[in-house]
Amino acid sequence: MLRTKTVLIFILMIALISCVEALTLDESIRLALEHNLGLQIDEENIAIADQTYREARSSIFPQINLSGGLMAERTKLPGSYIPPAFDVTGNLSEEASEDDKMLAGTIDAGFSAFLPEKTSDETSYVGQISLQQPLFLGGQLFNGIRAASIYKQLERDRFELSRQETILETMNLYYQGLLLHEVVEINRESLLLAEAHYDRVVNMYNQGLVSEFDKIRAELEVMSLEPEVQQAENNFRLWLERFRQFVGVENFAGNLSEDIIEPEPLEILLDDALEAGLEQRIELKLARANRDMRELGWKAERGRSIPNVFLSAEVNAFSRRDELDLSPNDFGTSYQVMLGLQMPLFTGFGNSAKTAKAKHEYRQAQLEYFDTEDKIALDIRNAWQQLDFVMANHYSNQKRLSVASQALNIANARYDNQVGINLEVLDAQIGYKGAHLAYLQSTYEVLMAQSRLKKAMGIPLYE
């Protein structure tokens, strides 16, 4: 029969999957954390924040710069630019004395020095070491460093928040996979049970013990379960594709090594949960960090109207010669030290506008902090109440499953002894299947509700 082949194919698929290395929940979380692109981006943001902090701290140290240069210059003039040489000595009379000749030579040399040469070479050297050191910037410097330090921690908290959300989603997917696998098994077992019952009814019909209606009703039940098995298998395949993408393992066959087990009770009072959450929630730390950064920004803007004091110093070395030479005696030096003060007198009310804007941003951050507190408290209340509800529902499904199992055993026994009717058996089978599925679904809901409450309280889900 076609239904029998379908079941055998699925059994073979499960057997092949079991041969592949199974994934535990811890391994799934590790893979998801390793391959999640959002977390990799957040890690880069942490590195950027660290360097931003280092850049801000660098402002408190002296800024020392070295500069220097070498320039070689050659000038060629046309002949028309060069006047005739000045010659006083050649115009002296023969009776001129030695003193006259010496004086004439001095005059010739003096005037010739002012005449340009047709070709001239000149080499210049210059070197400078400068120092800049801020002494007082109206609090802008140290407030900026503190803000950068808060920003550095803020990025780490954001990373941890994204990390916990990834862990929660991995747990959700993992438990969904366990649940869907169990749903497939239950539907397959229900189909096998219905087929066995159908075979039993056919056998009794051939013996004239039951009516043809019972045989048709049993066959219809088998036919109705076949598409449910196929739908359950399709849902499992869709989950498998999503799980592969999320954890980043393309060749994963879908074998999970854990089972949906009865969760241990998580007993905690609502007031204790609220107290823990308001102390540990990362979102509240982020809101507090944002508020502190806005406050420092406001203080920094107020410091713009305060005089800034800075120290600067320069050392210069220079030389200028007709030929390339680096003799120490040919260099001159100069030194300069200055204590400076700078204070804005009028900026077109720009500084006052910036200060007012920073003040409003700080107040906005305060309101956002209070709003975050209220939202976290509401989130904890919802998570706590949801856990309380699903726990009560789970206990009810436990009792329902026990009763449905007893009812199925009784219905089978009654029908075998020709005391009950076929409809009782079919109803009992449907009731047991529904009770079993409801029990597994409520177990999954309890596990996830516990995880969500822990996350709402700020408890790490995975170290």
C-alpha distance (Angstrom), angle and dihedral (degrees) to the residues before:
residue distance angle dihedral
M1 . . .
L2 3.78 . .
R3 3.80 93.9 .
T4 3.80 90.7 53.1
K5 3.83 90.6 52.8
T6 3.78 90.2 49.8
V7 3.79 92.1 53.8
L8 3.80 92.0 46.1
I9 3.82 91.0 51.1
F10 3.77 91.2 51.5
I11 3.81 91.7 47.3
L12 3.81 88.2 52.9
M13 3.82 90.8 49.4
I14 3.81 90.9 51.7
A15 3.81 89.8 49.0
L16 3.80 91.4 52.2
I17 3.78 91.4 47.9
S18 3.79 91.0 51.6
C19 3.81 88.9 57.9
V20 3.82 90.5 61.2
E21 3.76 119.4 83.0
A22 3.79 108.7 -89.7
L23 3.78 124.8 -131.7
T24 3.77 123.3 -127.5
L25 3.79 122.2 -150.4
D26 3.81 91.3 -106.8
E27 3.81 91.7 51.7
S28 3.80 90.9 48.2
I29 3.80 91.2 52.1
R30 3.79 91.5 47.9
L31 3.80 91.8 51.2
A32 3.80 92.7 46.9
L33 3.80 91.9 50.4
E34 3.79 90.6 47.5
H35 3.81 97.0 50.0
N36 3.81 101.6 34.0
L37 3.82 107.9 117.8
G38 3.79 93.0 -160.1
L39 3.80 90.8 59.7
Q40 3.79 91.0 47.9
I41 3.81 89.0 54.0
D42 3.81 90.2 49.5
E43 3.80 90.4 51.3
E44 3.81 89.2 55.7
N45 3.82 88.6 50.0
I46 3.81 88.3 55.7
A47 3.81 90.5 53.0
I48 3.83 90.1 48.2
A49 3.81 90.8 50.6
D50 3.82 90.9 50.3
Q51 3.80 91.2 53.6
T52 3.81 91.1 45.1
Y53 3.79 88.6 56.2
R54 3.80 91.5 48.7
E55 3.80 89.7 49.2
A56 3.83 90.9 51.9
R57 3.82 92.5 48.7
S58 3.80 90.9 50.5
S59 3.82 88.6 70.7
I60 3.81 92.4 72.5
F61 3.81 92.1 60.2
P62 3.81 125.3 76.9
Q63 3.77 114.4 -90.0
I64 3.82 106.6 -134.9
N65 3.80 121.3 -173.1
L66 3.78 132.0 -175.8
S67 3.78 121.6 -156.6
G68 3.77 132.9 169.4
G69 3.74 143.7 158.0
L70 3.80 145.0 -166.5
M71 3.79 121.7 -153.0
A72 3.82 125.9 -173.8
E73 3.82 116.6 -169.1
R74 3.82 131.9 -175.0
T75 3.85 122.2 -172.4
K76 3.82 126.2 -165.2
L77 3.82 118.0 -170.4
P78 3.81 127.1 -164.2
G79 3.80 116.6 -113.3
S80 3.81 92.8 -109.5
Y81 3.83 89.0 63.2
I82 3.81 92.6 59.7
P83 3.87 115.4 78.0
P84 3.82 120.3 -149.5
A85 3.76 116.3 -81.5
F86 3.79 116.6 -93.0
D87 3.87 107.9 -113.1
V88 3.82 117.0 -175.6
T89 3.78 94.9 149.0
G90 3.81 93.0 60.4
N91 3.82 91.2 56.3
L92 3.80 95.9 55.5
S93 3.75 118.7 113.8
E94 3.74 122.3 -117.4
E95 3.78 90.3 -107.6
A96 3.80 91.7 60.9
S97 3.77 113.7 126.7
E98 3.76 125.6 -126.6
D99 3.76 89.7 -103.8
D100 3.80 90.4 55.3
K101 3.77 91.3 50.3
M102 3.80 91.7 49.0
L103 3.80 91.4 49.1
A104 3.81 91.3 47.9
G105 3.83 91.1 50.3
T106 3.78 90.6 51.0
I107 3.81 90.8 51.7
D108 3.82 91.1 48.5
A109 3.79 92.1 50.6
G110 3.80 92.7 45.8
F111 3.81 95.1 52.2
S112 3.83 93.3 40.5
A113 3.79 89.7 58.0
F114 3.83 89.2 65.0
L115 3.78 93.7 51.9
P116 3.85 115.8 94.9
E117 3.76 120.3 -118.5
K118 3.78 121.8 -125.8
T119 3.82 90.6 -123.9
S120 3.81 122.7 22.3
D121 3.83 132.4 174.6
E122 3.78 125.0 -158.0
T123 3.83 131.6 179.7
S124 3.83 123.5 -165.0
Y125 3.79 128.9 -168.6
V126 3.79 127.0 -170.2
G127 3.82 132.8 171.6
Q128 3.80 131.8 176.8
I129 3.81 137.8 -173.8
S130 3.81 114.1 -167.3
L131 3.80 131.6 -174.8
Q132 3.80 129.4 -161.8
Q133 3.80 120.7 -173.3
P134 3.84 123.5 173.2
L135 3.78 111.2 -144.1
F136 3.80 102.4 178.9
L137 3.80 128.9 4.2
G138 3.77 101.6 171.6
G139 3.82 93.4 -94.7
Q140 3.80 93.6 -57.1
L141 3.79 93.7 114.3
F142 3.80 99.8 51.3
N143 3.79 93.8 36.9
G144 3.78 87.9 54.1
I145 3.80 91.1 51.4
R146 3.80 91.6 49.2
A147 3.80 90.7 48.1
A148 3.81 90.4 51.2
S149 3.81 89.7 50.4
I150 3.81 91.0 52.2
Y151 3.79 90.0 46.7
K152 3.80 89.8 53.4
Q153 3.81 92.0 54.4
L154 3.79 90.9 41.9
E155 3.80 91.7 60.2
R156 3.80 90.2 50.7
D157 3.80 90.5 52.1
R158 3.80 90.7 48.6
F159 3.80 89.6 51.9
E160 3.80 91.3 51.0
L161 3.81 90.5 48.9
S162 3.81 91.1 52.7
R163 3.78 89.3 45.2
Q164 3.81 93.3 54.3
E165 3.81 91.2 47.1
T166 3.81 89.7 52.2
I167 3.81 90.3 49.6
L168 3.81 91.6 49.9
E169 3.80 92.0 50.0
T170 3.82 90.6 47.9
M171 3.80 90.5 51.9
N172 3.79 89.7 48.2
L173 3.82 92.1 51.2
Y174 3.80 92.3 44.7
Y175 3.81 93.6 51.9
Q176 3.81 89.7 44.0
G177 3.79 88.7 55.8
L178 3.80 91.5 50.4
L179 3.80 90.2 48.3
L180 3.81 94.5 47.7
H181 3.80 91.0 47.7
E182 3.81 89.5 52.8
V183 3.81 90.4 47.5
V184 3.79 89.4 54.6
E185 3.80 90.6 49.4
I186 3.81 92.9 47.8
N187 3.79 93.0 49.2
R188 3.78 90.6 46.8
E189 3.81 91.4 49.1
S190 3.80 89.9 46.9
L191 3.79 89.5 52.6
L192 3.80 92.1 48.9
L193 3.80 89.4 47.0
A194 3.79 91.6 49.9
E195 3.82 90.7 47.8
A196 3.79 91.0 50.2
H197 3.78 89.8 49.4
Y198 3.81 90.3 48.0
D199 3.81 90.9 52.2
R200 3.80 89.4 49.2
V201 3.82 91.7 50.1
V202 3.83 91.3 48.1
N203 3.79 89.8 51.4
M204 3.80 91.8 49.8
Y205 3.82 90.6 44.5
N206 3.79 90.6 54.6
Q207 3.78 87.8 52.9
G208 3.79 90.8 50.6
L209 3.78 93.2 -115.7
V210 3.83 98.0 120.3
S211 3.77 135.6 31.2
E212 3.78 128.4 -103.0
F213 3.80 88.0 -111.9
D214 3.81 90.2 64.1
K215 3.80 89.6 51.6
I216 3.82 92.9 49.4
R217 3.82 91.8 45.4
A218 3.82 91.7 52.3
E219 3.79 91.3 48.0
L220 3.82 91.6 50.5
E221 3.80 89.8 52.6
V222 3.82 90.1 54.7
M223 3.79 91.1 48.4
S224 3.82 91.7 50.0
L225 3.81 92.4 52.6
E226 3.80 96.7 51.5
P227 3.86 95.6 73.2
E228 3.80 89.8 44.8
V229 3.80 89.3 58.1
Q230 3.78 90.6 48.9
Q231 3.81 92.0 48.0
A232 3.79 91.4 50.2
E233 3.80 90.6 51.0
N234 3.81 91.1 49.4
N235 3.81 91.2 50.9
F236 3.79 89.6 51.7
R237 3.81 91.5 51.2
L238 3.82 91.4 50.2
W239 3.78 89.9 50.2
L240 3.80 90.0 49.5
E241 3.82 92.1 56.2
R242 3.77 92.1 50.2
F243 3.81 92.7 45.8
R244 3.81 91.6 50.6
Q245 3.80 91.2 52.7
F246 3.78 94.0 46.4
V247 3.81 98.2 49.3
G248 3.81 92.8 34.9
V249 3.83 98.5 -123.4
E250 3.80 110.4 128.5
N251 3.81 98.4 -178.5
F252 3.82 96.2 49.5
A253 3.82 109.0 132.7
G254 3.81 96.6 -157.8
N255 3.79 102.4 -103.1
L256 3.82 111.2 145.4
S257 3.78 115.1 -168.4
E258 3.81 97.2 -150.9
D259 3.79 132.0 70.5
I260 3.76 134.6 -141.0
I261 3.78 100.4 -97.5
E262 3.76 132.8 -179.0
P263 3.84 105.0 -79.4
E264 3.77 120.2 -125.8
P265 3.81 112.5 -114.1
L266 3.81 115.8 -98.8
E267 3.77 103.9 -150.1
I268 3.80 116.1 -173.6
L269 3.78 133.4 141.8
L270 3.78 118.3 -115.1
D271 3.82 92.8 -122.7
D272 3.80 90.8 52.7
A273 3.79 90.7 49.0
L274 3.82 90.9 50.5
E275 3.80 92.4 49.0
A276 3.81 92.9 48.6
G277 3.79 93.2 46.5
L278 3.81 95.0 50.0
E279 3.80 88.9 52.0
Q280 3.81 100.2 42.7
R281 3.81 110.0 27.8
I282 3.80 111.5 119.8
E283 3.81 92.2 -147.6
L284 3.81 89.5 62.5
K285 3.80 90.4 50.4
L286 3.80 89.1 52.0
A287 3.81 91.9 49.8
R288 3.81 90.3 48.3
A289 3.80 91.4 49.4
N290 3.80 91.2 49.6
R291 3.80 90.1 50.4
D292 3.81 92.3 50.2
M293 3.81 91.9 48.0
R294 3.81 91.3 51.5
E295 3.80 90.0 49.9
L296 3.81 91.4 52.3
G297 3.79 89.7 47.7
W298 3.81 89.7 53.7
K299 3.82 91.2 50.3
A300 3.80 90.7 48.0
E301 3.81 91.7 52.7
R302 3.81 90.8 50.4
G303 3.79 88.2 54.5
R304 3.81 91.5 63.3
S305 3.83 91.1 82.7
I306 3.82 92.5 53.6
P307 3.83 119.5 90.3
N308 3.80 115.2 -97.2
V309 3.79 118.2 -140.3
F310 3.78 123.6 -159.3
L311 3.78 139.5 167.7
S312 3.80 124.2 -138.6
A313 3.80 132.4 -179.8
E314 3.80 135.0 -179.8
V315 3.81 135.6 -168.7
N316 3.83 116.9 -166.9
A317 3.81 130.1 -171.3
F318 3.83 121.3 -172.7
S319 3.79 142.6 168.3
R320 3.81 137.1 178.3
R321 3.79 122.8 -166.8
D322 3.77 141.1 157.4
E323 3.79 92.7 -120.4
L324 3.76 136.7 34.7
D325 3.78 105.7 -87.4
L326 3.79 133.0 142.6
S327 3.79 100.2 -164.9
P328 3.82 111.1 152.6
N329 3.81 91.4 -133.1
D330 3.80 90.1 62.9
F331 3.84 95.0 62.3
G332 3.77 126.4 92.0
T333 3.82 125.3 -160.6
S334 3.79 138.1 -154.3
Y335 3.81 132.5 -171.5
Q336 3.78 132.2 -158.2
V337 3.81 133.1 -178.4
M338 3.80 122.8 179.3
L339 3.78 134.3 -179.6
G340 3.78 105.1 -157.0
L341 3.79 135.7 -166.8
Q342 3.79 126.3 -163.3
M343 3.78 127.1 -174.7
P344 3.81 129.1 166.3
L345 3.80 112.3 -126.1
F346 3.78 100.3 -179.2
T347 3.82 128.9 1.4
G348 3.77 100.0 169.9
F349 3.84 88.9 -92.3
G350 3.81 88.3 -64.8
N351 3.81 94.7 127.6
S352 3.81 93.0 49.0
A353 3.81 89.5 50.8
K354 3.81 91.3 50.6
T355 3.81 90.6 49.1
A356 3.81 92.2 49.7
K357 3.80 90.9 47.7
A358 3.82 91.5 50.9
K359 3.81 89.8 49.6
H360 3.81 91.9 53.7
E361 3.80 90.7 47.0
Y362 3.80 88.9 53.3
R363 3.81 91.7 50.7
Q364 3.79 89.4 47.3
A365 3.81 90.0 53.2
Q366 3.83 89.5 50.7
L367 3.80 91.1 53.5
E368 3.81 90.7 46.5
Y369 3.81 88.9 53.0
F370 3.80 92.0 53.5
D371 3.81 90.0 45.2
T372 3.80 90.3 51.7
E373 3.81 89.8 52.0
D374 3.81 90.8 53.8
K375 3.81 92.7 46.5
I376 3.80 92.3 49.1
A377 3.81 91.2 50.0
L378 3.82 89.7 50.3
D379 3.80 91.0 46.9
I380 3.81 91.0 52.6
R381 3.80 91.9 47.9
N382 3.80 91.5 50.8
A383 3.81 92.8 46.9
W384 3.81 92.0 47.4
Q385 3.81 93.5 48.1
Q386 3.80 91.5 44.9
L387 3.79 90.6 53.5
D388 3.80 90.5 48.1
F389 3.81 90.3 51.8
V390 3.82 97.5 46.4
M391 3.81 90.9 46.5
A392 3.81 90.7 55.4
N393 3.80 89.9 45.9
H394 3.80 90.4 49.0
Y395 3.80 93.5 52.9
S396 3.79 88.5 50.1
N397 3.82 91.2 51.4
Q398 3.81 90.3 49.8
K399 3.80 89.9 58.4
R400 3.80 91.2 42.4
L401 3.82 91.8 54.1
S402 3.80 91.9 49.4
V403 3.80 92.2 50.3
A404 3.83 92.5 44.9
S405 3.81 91.0 51.8
Q406 3.82 90.9 51.9
A407 3.80 90.8 46.6
L408 3.82 92.0 52.8
N409 3.80 92.2 50.1
I410 3.78 91.2 49.4
A411 3.83 93.3 46.8
N412 3.82 92.0 50.7
A413 3.79 91.7 48.1
R414 3.82 92.6 48.1
Y415 3.81 92.4 48.7
D416 3.81 93.2 47.5
N417 3.80 89.0 52.8
Q418 3.82 90.7 46.4
V419 3.76 90.9 -118.0
G420 3.81 97.5 109.9
I421 3.76 130.7 47.2
N422 3.80 132.3 -116.4
L423 3.80 92.8 -107.6
E424 3.80 90.7 60.7
V425 3.80 90.9 56.5
L426 3.80 93.4 47.8
D427 3.79 92.3 47.7
A428 3.79 90.5 48.4
Q429 3.80 91.1 50.5
I430 3.80 91.8 49.9
G431 3.79 90.7 46.2
Y432 3.81 93.0 50.8
K433 3.78 92.7 47.4
G434 3.81 91.9 49.9
A435 3.80 92.0 46.1
H436 3.80 91.9 49.6
L437 3.81 92.9 49.2
A438 3.81 91.4 46.3
Y439 3.80 90.4 50.7
L440 3.80 92.5 51.6
Q441 3.81 91.8 45.0
S442 3.81 92.0 50.9
T443 3.82 90.4 47.6
Y444 3.81 89.1 54.6
E445 3.80 90.4 47.4
V446 3.81 91.9 51.6
L447 3.81 92.5 49.9
M448 3.80 92.3 50.2
A449 3.82 93.6 42.2
Q450 3.80 89.6 54.2
S451 3.80 90.8 49.6
R452 3.81 92.0 48.1
L453 3.80 92.0 49.8
K454 3.82 90.7 50.3
K455 3.80 89.9 50.1
A456 3.82 90.8 46.9
M457 3.82 88.2 53.6
G458 3.80 91.2 50.1
I459 3.80 94.4 -112.1
P460 3.84 111.8 149.3
L461 3.81 110.9 -113.1
Y462 3.78 94.4 -156.2
E463 3.79 130.9 13.7
